[in-house]
Amino acid sequence: MHPGRSCPGRGGSAGVPLATILVSVAVVCTTYLAGKFIYRLRDVVLLMMSGGFIALILNPLVLSGRTRSAGVNSRACPESGDQPR
């Protein structure tokens, strides 16, 4: 057998068109990449949910700290939009 020639009974002569092979490979690659993307997206959503939960827990502590320190500082917090006292 010479290099570059197809063997009888394999790929091209077995009746399997090249388009079918390429579509099958594309479907497998797309499914794999979609799975990886969904897995990464799951990680991001999990991080956002845990960050939101921590912020929800810490919010009362931050608010109580602001009200206690309001009398200590002569100026209000610039982020709150309040006018200086």
C-alpha positions as CSV (number, residue, x, y, z in Angstrom):
1,M,0.0,0.0,0.0
2,H,1.3,3.5,-0.9
3,P,1.1,6.5,1.4
4,G,-1.6,8.9,0.6
5,R,-4.0,6.3,-0.9
6,S,-7.1,5.3,1.0
7,C,-7.5,1.7,2.1
8,P,-10.6,-0.1,0.8
9,G,-13.2,-0.5,3.5
10,R,-12.2,2.6,5.5
11,G,-13.6,6.1,6.0
12,G,-14.1,7.5,2.5
13,S,-15.0,4.3,0.7
14,A,-17.2,3.0,3.5
15,G,-20.0,5.4,2.6
16,V,-19.5,7.8,5.5
17,P,-19.5,11.4,4.1
18,L,-17.0,13.9,5.3
19,A,-19.7,16.4,6.3
20,T,-21.2,13.9,8.8
21,I,-17.8,13.4,10.4
22,L,-17.2,17.2,10.7
23,V,-20.7,17.8,12.1
24,S,-20.2,15.1,14.7
25,V,-16.9,16.5,15.8
26,A,-18.4,20.0,15.9
27,V,-21.3,18.8,18.1
28,V,-18.9,17.1,20.5
29,C,-16.7,20.2,20.7
30,T,-19.6,22.5,21.2
31,T,-21.1,20.3,23.9
32,Y,-17.8,20.1,25.7
33,L,-17.3,23.9,25.6
34,A,-20.8,24.6,26.7
35,G,-20.3,22.3,29.7
36,K,-17.1,24.1,30.7
37,F,-18.8,27.5,30.3
38,I,-21.8,26.4,32.5
39,Y,-19.4,25.0,35.1
40,R,-17.5,28.3,35.2
41,L,-20.8,30.3,35.4
42,R,-21.9,28.1,38.3
43,D,-18.7,29.1,40.2
44,V,-19.3,32.8,39.5
45,V,-22.9,32.7,40.7
46,L,-21.9,30.7,43.8
47,L,-19.3,33.4,44.6
48,M,-21.9,36.2,44.1
49,M,-24.4,34.5,46.3
50,S,-21.9,33.9,49.1
51,G,-20.7,37.5,48.8
52,G,-24.3,38.8,49.0
53,F,-24.9,36.6,52.1
54,I,-21.9,38.0,53.8
55,A,-22.9,41.6,52.9
56,L,-26.4,40.9,54.3
57,I,-24.9,39.6,57.6
58,L,-22.5,42.5,57.9
59,N,-25.0,45.3,57.0
60,P,-26.4,45.8,60.5
61,L,-22.9,46.0,62.0
62,V,-21.9,48.6,59.5
63,L,-25.1,50.6,60.2
64,S,-24.6,50.5,63.9
65,G,-21.0,51.6,63.5
66,R,-22.1,54.6,61.4
67,T,-24.6,55.8,64.0
68,R,-22.0,55.4,66.8
69,S,-19.4,57.3,64.9
70,A,-21.7,60.1,63.7
71,G,-21.2,62.0,66.9
72,V,-17.4,61.5,66.9
73,N,-16.7,63.1,63.4
74,S,-17.6,66.7,62.7
75,R,-18.2,65.8,59.1
76,A,-20.7,63.3,57.6
77,C,-19.6,60.6,55.3
78,P,-19.1,61.9,51.8
79,E,-20.7,58.8,50.2
80,S,-24.0,59.2,52.0
81,G,-24.7,62.6,50.4
82,D,-25.4,64.3,53.8
83,Q,-24.4,67.9,54.4
84,P,-21.5,68.6,56.9
85,R,-22.8,69.4,60.4
